Amino acid sequence: MSDQIASKGPEQPETSDENRVARVLFPRILIVGAHPDDAEFHAGGLMISQAARGSQIGIVSLTDGSAGHQSMERASLAERRAQEAQASADLLAAELEIWDVPDGELTPSLDNRHRLIRTIRRFRPDLLVTHRPNDYHPDHRTTAMLVQDACYLLRVPNVTPDVAPLRRDPVVLSTADFFTRPVPFQADVVLGIDDVFESVIDLLCCHESQVFEWLPHITDTPIAGDRREWLRKFYGARPRALASRHASSFSYAEAFEVSEYGQRMSGREIQQRLGTSLMA
């Protein structure tokens, strides 16, 4: 598995056509998650809809996902999860990077901050999506902290000078959660995902070790009958709840909070760039 997401060729001056495209969508979207399936669970609809509109998608997992199984040992599970993540990324024609950090052991170290700065600079995202700092999982919280710590430094040439600094900051969004302390999630951008719900299920089905083995075990919800139908219900509970709270005209939705650490852009403009047909 590649340890870096490489941009497709050297950065070229923006043409008028490129400027026009940049005004109507986010050409390069990077999802930074803690584990190999976090991108699909939290932003699968966004990735599918924007890839269909021509955006290049990048997925980064800051750990190897090697803790999440009831019987497989770490090395074998990490290898299997990398293969599953690649299969999902291939459906999106997405670029994928998985770090060699053990699942459950991610820290906000200086080395990890510099590593993330390099990854973000190489991909050159216009939009970056990650976890919110309030979360049940320490890897999720640490991922959010690393993104925050990296954001200002992305344009500072003397930090990790081996990779050129960005010319502009990406817009940063945090994925939805239902935690309320110390600050509850604020839905600044809401995307109805009814039209792509089954395609998100396709992505998640690639992560077989997690969705069909580990999650039924750890949540005590054994699969009885058709696996895909079980996954529709298990995964669907989250986007149904978000639609109920924030997008009543849809059955399923994803929601995002605008981060203060990225480029300043209103939720309305972000929503417009993501496609008015998906607006709640």
Long-range contacts (C-beta under 8 A, 24 or more apart in sequence): 1-82, 1-86, 1-96, 1-97, 1-98, 2-96, 2-97, 3-97, 3-99, 3-100, 4-97, 4-118, 4-119, 4-122, 5-30, 5-58, 5-60, 5-95, 5-96, 5-97, 5-119, 5-122, 5-123, 6-95, 6-122, 7-122, 7-123, 7-124, 8-56, 11-124, 11-164, 21-54, 22-126, 23-273, 24-273, 25-50, 25-53, 25-54, 25-55, 25-273, 25-274, 25-275, 26-50, 26-55, 26-125, 26-126, 26-127, 26-171, 26-273, 26-274, 27-54, 27-55, 27-56, 27-126, 28-55, 28-56, 28-58, 28-123, 28-124, 28-125, 28-126, 28-127, 29-55, 29-56, 29-57, 29-58, 29-125, 29-126, 29-127, 29-128, 29-129, 30-57, 30-58, 30-59, 30-60, 30-120, 30-123, 30-125, 30-127, 30-128, 30-129, 30-170, 31-57, 31-58, 31-59, 31-60, 31-128, 31-129, 31-130, 32-60, 32-62, 32-116, 32-120, 32-128, 32-129, 32-130, 32-143, 32-147, 33-59, 33-60, 33-61, 33-62, 33-130, 33-131, 33-143, 34-61, 34-62, 34-63, 34-106, 34-131, 34-137, 34-139, 34-140, 34-142, 34-143, 35-61, 35-63, 35-65, 35-68, 35-103, 35-139, 36-61, 36-64, 36-65, 36-81, 36-82, 36-84, 36-85, 36-98, 36-207, 37-65, 37-81, 37-84, 37-85, 37-88, 37-204, 37-207, 37-210, 37-211, 38-131, 38-140, 39-129, 40-88, 40-200, 40-203, 40-204, 40-207, 41-204, 41-235, 41-238, 42-129, 42-131, 42-175, 42-176, 42-254, 43-129, 43-175, 43-254, 43-256, 44-193, 44-196, 44-199, 44-200, 44-203, 44-204, 44-254, 45-191, 45-193, 45-196, 45-197, 45-200, 45-239, 45-252, 45-254, 46-129, 46-191, 46-254, 46-256, 46-274, 47-92, 47-94, 47-203, 48-92, 48-196, 48-199, 48-200, 48-203, 49-191, 49-193, 49-195, 49-196, 49-274, 49-275, 49-278, 50-274, 50-275, 51-92, 51-93, 51-94, 53-275, 56-94, 56-95, 57-92, 57-93, 57-94, 57-95, 58-94, 58-95, 58-96, 58-97, 58-123, 58-125, 59-85, 59-89, 59-94, 59-95, 59-96, 59-97, 60-96, 60-97, 60-98, 60-99, 60-116, 60-119, 61-85, 61-97, 61-98, 61-99, 62-99, 62-101, 62-106, 62-112, 62-116, 62-139, 62-142, 62-143, 62-146, 63-99, 63-101, 63-102, 63-103, 63-104, 63-105, 63-106, 63-139, 64-98, 64-99, 64-100, 64-101, 64-102, 64-103, 65-98, 65-103, 65-210, 66-102, 66-103, 67-102, 67-103, 67-104, 68-103, 68-209, 68-210, 68-214, 68-218, 69-209, 69-213, 69-214, 70-213, 70-214, 70-217, 70-218, 72-209, 74-102, 74-103, 77-209, 78-103, 80-209, 81-207, 81-209, 81-210, 84-206, 84-207, 84-208, 84-209, 84-210, 85-206, 85-207, 87-206, 88-203, 88-204, 88-206, 88-207, 91-202, 91-203, 91-206, 92-203, 95-123, 103-139, 104-138, 104-139, 106-138, 106-139, 106-142, 106-143, 106-146, 107-142, 108-142, 108-145, 108-146, 108-149, 112-146, 113-146, 113-149, 113-150, 113-153, 114-159, 114-160, 116-146, 116-147, 116-150, 117-150, 117-153, 117-154, 117-159, 117-160, 117-163, 118-160, 118-162, 118-163, 120-150, 120-154, 120-166, 120-170, 121-154, 121-160, 121-163, 121-164, 121-165, 121-166, 122-163, 124-166, 125-170, 126-170, 126-171, 127-170, 127-171, 127-172, 127-173, 127-270, 128-170, 128-171, 128-172, 128-173, 128-262, 129-172, 129-173, 129-174, 129-175, 129-256, 130-172, 130-173, 130-174, 130-175, 131-174, 131-175, 131-177, 132-174, 132-175, 132-176, 132-177, 132-179, 132-185, 132-257, 133-174, 134-177, 134-179, 134-181, 134-182, 134-183, 134-185, 135-177, 135-179, 136-179, 144-174, 147-172, 147-261, 148-259, 148-261, 151-259, 151-261, 151-262, 152-261, 168-263, 169-262, 169-263, 170-262, 170-263, 171-258, 171-262, 171-263, 171-265, 171-270, 172-258, 172-259, 172-261, 172-262, 172-263, 173-256, 173-257, 173-258, 173-259, 173-270, 174-256, 174-257, 174-258, 174-259, 175-254, 175-256, 176-242, 176-254, 176-255, 176-256, 176-257, 178-241, 185-255, 185-257, 186-257, 187-242, 187-245, 187-246, 187-255, 187-256, 187-257, 188-256, 188-257, 188-258, 188-267, 188-270, 189-255, 189-256, 189-257, 189-258, 189-267, 189-270, 189-271, 189-274, 190-242, 190-246, 190-247, 190-253, 190-254, 190-255, 190-256, 190-271, 190-279, 190-280, 191-247, 191-253, 191-254, 191-255, 191-256, 191-271, 191-274, 191-278, 191-279, 191-280, 192-243, 192-247, 192-249, 192-250, 192-252, 192-253, 192-278, 192-279, 192-280, 193-239, 193-250, 193-252, 193-253, 193-254, 193-278, 194-250, 194-251, 194-252, 197-236, 197-239, 197-251, 197-252, 200-235, 201-228, 201-231, 201-232, 201-235, 204-231, 204-235, 205-231, 211-235, 243-280, 246-280, 247-280, 248-280, 249-280, 250-280, 253-280
